[in-house]
Amino acid sequence: MNEADICELLSPVREIAQEAGRRILDVYERDFEAEEKEDGSPLTEADQVSHRYIAARLAELTPEIPLLSEEQAAIDPAERRRWTRFWCVDPLDGTKEFINRNGEFTVNIALVVGTEPVLGVLYVPAKGLTYSGCRGSGAWRQEVNGAPQQIRAGAYSGGPARVVASRSHAGEHLAEFLAALEAREGEFDTLSMGSALKFCLVADGSADLYPRLGPTSEWDTAAAQCVVECAGGRVITADGKPLAYNKTSLLNPWFLVEDAGDYAWRELLPGA
């Protein structure tokens, strides 16, 4: 499957994400209960409804491509290592935001080839907003009922920075990073946001950096990473390499979501 073939999947995948989002809103707009998974994270009816719909539609669209989803993650690493490509899906990213009813939750669908996400779609159901990207073609932001508009990451070169911070997952390492940034560049602006939307603020030029110095899983990041990279930005780990997929462990290391500039953000990491 070449880049052109992959990009032909972008429109139907957008439609799948948007319809999954509508089904999520059906739950969001009425009373619902949250359960607790074994790892302590929340699970709602909306997570399950979205997963079932996306899994069924992707199986129809590309029956030859396997699926890795947050709600279907118990797949032997030895089996996954045989995959040359797979769908990486978070049917409801930001369940805490969903439960808190702040609207900052997304549907994330990515196609991973080898270890790299090459197609990504994020849909924000509460806002009717879609971000998407395809390797070799670019990245787009689409308002409800509007046409996709191409987006590009900015290029920070110093001075007051715009930094995206997690609404639900801060911590001492992030505090150290931000203190180092302030010592070097002075005051900065912090944009708080939930779910994978944080990546998209870098992708569309609204922010310069999103440092994630805490745990995430592959389905949390794959679609958004593709959008950022297709918009000219980078998602890199502490060793300067792109965040990779289909690892033995599905947990991600620390990473930085950077704009298209060449600022040395990694020098600010704790322990650097």
C-alpha positions in Angstrom: 0.0 0.0 0.0 1.7 3.2 -1.2 1.1 6.8 0.1 -1.6 7.5 -2.5 -3.5 4.4 -1.5 -3.2 5.2 2.1 -4.5 8.8 1.6 -7.6 7.5 -0.2 -8.6 6.0 3.2 -8.6 9.5 4.8 -12.2 10.5 3.8 -13.9 7.2 4.9 -11.9 7.2 8.2 -13.0 10.8 8.9 -16.6 9.7 8.4 -16.1 6.7 10.7 -14.6 8.9 13.5 -17.4 11.5 13.1 -20.1 8.9 13.3 -18.4 7.3 16.4 -18.4 10.8 17.9 -22.1 11.2 17.3 -22.7 7.9 19.1 -20.6 9.1 22.0 -22.7 12.3 22.2 -25.8 10.1 22.5 -24.4 8.9 25.8 -22.9 12.2 26.8 -26.3 14.0 26.6 -28.0 11.6 29.1 -27.2 10.1 32.4 -24.4 7.5 32.4 -22.3 5.6 34.8 -18.5 5.2 34.9 -16.8 1.9 35.8 -13.2 1.4 36.8 -10.7 -0.7 34.8 -8.1 -2.9 36.4 -5.5 -0.1 36.1 -7.9 2.4 37.8 -8.8 4.4 34.7 -12.4 5.1 34.0 -14.6 3.3 31.4 -18.1 4.3 30.2 -20.7 3.0 27.9 -19.5 5.6 25.4 -16.0 4.0 25.2 -17.6 0.7 24.4 -20.2 2.0 21.9 -17.5 3.8 20.0 -15.1 0.9 20.0 -17.7 -1.5 18.6 -18.7 0.9 15.8 -15.1 1.7 14.8 -14.0 -1.9 14.9 -16.9 -3.0 12.7 -16.4 -0.2 10.1 -12.7 -0.6 9.8 -13.1 -4.4 9.4 -15.4 -3.6 6.4 -13.1 -0.9 5.0 -9.8 -2.9 5.3 -10.5 -6.5 6.4 -6.8 -7.4 5.9 -5.6 -4.8 8.4 -5.6 -5.8 12.2 -6.9 -3.5 14.9 -5.3 -2.4 18.2 -7.7 -0.5 20.4 -7.6 0.6 24.0 -10.7 -1.5 24.5 -9.0 -4.5 22.7 -5.4 -4.3 23.8 -4.7 -7.8 25.1 -2.8 -9.0 22.0 0.3 -11.0 22.4 3.4 -8.9 21.5 4.7 -11.8 19.5 1.6 -11.7 17.3 1.8 -7.9 17.0 5.4 -8.1 15.8 4.2 -10.0 12.8 2.0 -7.1 11.8 3.4 -4.9 9.0 0.5 -2.4 9.5 -2.4 -2.0 11.8 -5.1 0.4 13.0 -4.4 2.0 16.3 -7.5 3.4 17.9 -8.7 5.2 21.0 -12.4 5.2 20.7 -12.8 7.8 23.5 -9.6 9.6 24.4 -10.1 11.8 27.5 -12.7 9.7 29.4 -12.1 11.9 32.5 -12.9 15.0 30.4 -16.0 13.1 29.1 -17.1 12.4 32.7 -16.4 16.0 33.8 -18.5 17.2 30.7 -15.9 19.8 29.6 -16.0 18.7 25.9 -12.3 18.0 25.6 -12.5 14.4 24.5 -11.7 12.9 21.1 -12.0 9.9 18.8 -8.6 8.9 17.6 -7.9 6.6 14.6 -4.5 6.0 13.1 -3.0 3.7 10.6 0.5 2.6 11.6 2.9 1.1 9.0 5.9 -0.5 10.4 6.5 1.7 13.5 5.2 5.0 12.1 1.7 6.5 12.0 1.0 7.4 8.4 -2.7 8.4 8.6 -4.4 10.0 11.5 -7.9 11.3 12.3 -9.0 13.0 15.6 -12.6 14.0 15.9 -13.8 16.3 18.8 -17.5 15.4 19.1 -18.5 18.2 21.5 -17.1 20.8 19.0 -17.8 19.1 15.7 -14.1 19.6 14.9 -11.9 17.2 12.9 -8.1 17.1 12.6 -6.6 14.8 10.1 -3.3 14.1 8.4 -1.8 11.7 5.8 1.9 11.2 5.2 2.9 12.9 2.0 -0.2 15.0 1.6 -0.5 17.3 4.6 -2.7 18.0 7.7 -6.1 19.6 7.9 -8.5 21.2 10.4 -12.2 21.0 9.6 -15.0 22.9 11.3 -18.5 21.4 11.5 -20.1 21.5 8.1 -17.0 23.1 6.7 -14.3 22.0 4.2 -11.0 20.8 5.5 -8.4 23.6 5.8 -4.7 22.8 5.6 -2.7 23.6 8.7 1.0 24.1 9.5 2.9 24.1 12.7 4.7 27.3 13.7 8.4 27.9 14.2 9.4 29.1 17.7 12.8 30.7 18.0 12.8 32.1 21.5 11.0 34.5 23.8 7.6 34.0 25.4 6.6 30.4 24.5 3.1 28.9 24.3 3.2 25.6 26.1 0.4 23.1 26.2 -0.1 21.3 29.5 -2.3 18.4 30.4 -5.4 19.3 32.3 -5.4 15.9 34.2 -1.8 14.8 34.3 0.7 17.4 35.6 3.6 16.4 37.9 7.0 17.3 39.3 8.9 16.5 36.0 6.8 19.0 34.1 7.3 21.6 36.8 11.1 21.1 36.5 10.9 21.4 32.7 8.8 24.6 32.9 11.1 26.1 35.5 14.1 25.5 33.1 12.2 27.1 30.3 11.4 30.2 32.4 15.0 30.5 33.5 16.1 30.5 29.8 13.4 32.4 28.0 11.4 34.2 30.7 7.7 34.1 31.2 5.6 31.7 29.0 1.9 31.1 28.4 0.4 27.8 29.4 -2.6 26.4 27.6 -4.4 23.7 29.5 -6.2 21.1 27.5 -7.5 17.5 27.8 -7.0 14.5 25.5 -5.0 14.4 22.3 -6.3 17.9 21.5 -3.0 19.1 23.0 -1.1 17.8 20.0 -3.5 19.6 17.6 -2.7 23.0 19.2 0.9 22.5 18.1 -0.1 21.2 14.7 -2.3 24.2 13.8 0.2 26.8 15.1 -1.7 27.7 18.3 1.1 26.5 20.5 4.8 25.9 20.3 5.3 22.8 22.5 3.5 20.1 24.4 5.9 18.2 26.8 4.5 14.9 28.0 6.6 13.8 30.9 4.3 11.0 32.1 2.7 7.8 31.0 0.7 7.4 27.8 -0.2 4.4 25.6 0.2 4.0 21.8 -3.5 4.6 21.1 -3.4 7.9 23.0 -0.8 9.4 20.6 -0.7 7.7 17.2 -3.4 9.7 15.4 -2.3 13.0 16.9 1.3 12.3 16.1 0.5 11.8 12.5 -1.4 15.1 12.3 1.5 17.0 14.0 4.1 15.4 11.7 2.0 16.0 8.6 1.8 19.7 9.7 5.6 19.9 9.8 6.1 19.4 13.5 7.8 16.6 15.4 7.0 14.1 18.2 10.3 13.0 19.7 11.5 11.1 22.7 14.2 12.2 25.2 16.8 10.6 23.0 15.7 12.7 20.0 14.1 9.9 18.0 10.5 9.9 16.7 8.0 8.3 19.0 7.6 4.7 17.7 4.8 2.1 17.6 4.1 -1.6 18.0 6.6 -1.7 20.8 6.8 -4.8 23.1 5.3 -2.6 25.7 2.4 -0.4 24.5 3.4 2.3 27.0 5.2 5.4 25.6 8.3 7.0 27.1 8.4 10.7 27.7 8.1 12.8 24.6 8.0 16.3 23.3 5.5 17.6 20.7 7.4 20.3 18.9 6.5 22.8 16.2 8.4 23.2 13.0 11.3 25.3 14.4 14.7 24.0 15.5 14.7 25.2 19.1 16.6 22.8 21.5 13.7 21.9 23.7 15.3 18.6 24.8 18.0 20.5 26.7 15.3 21.6 29.2 14.3 18.0 30.1 15.0 17.0 33.7 18.3 15.1 33.8 19.4 16.5 30.4 
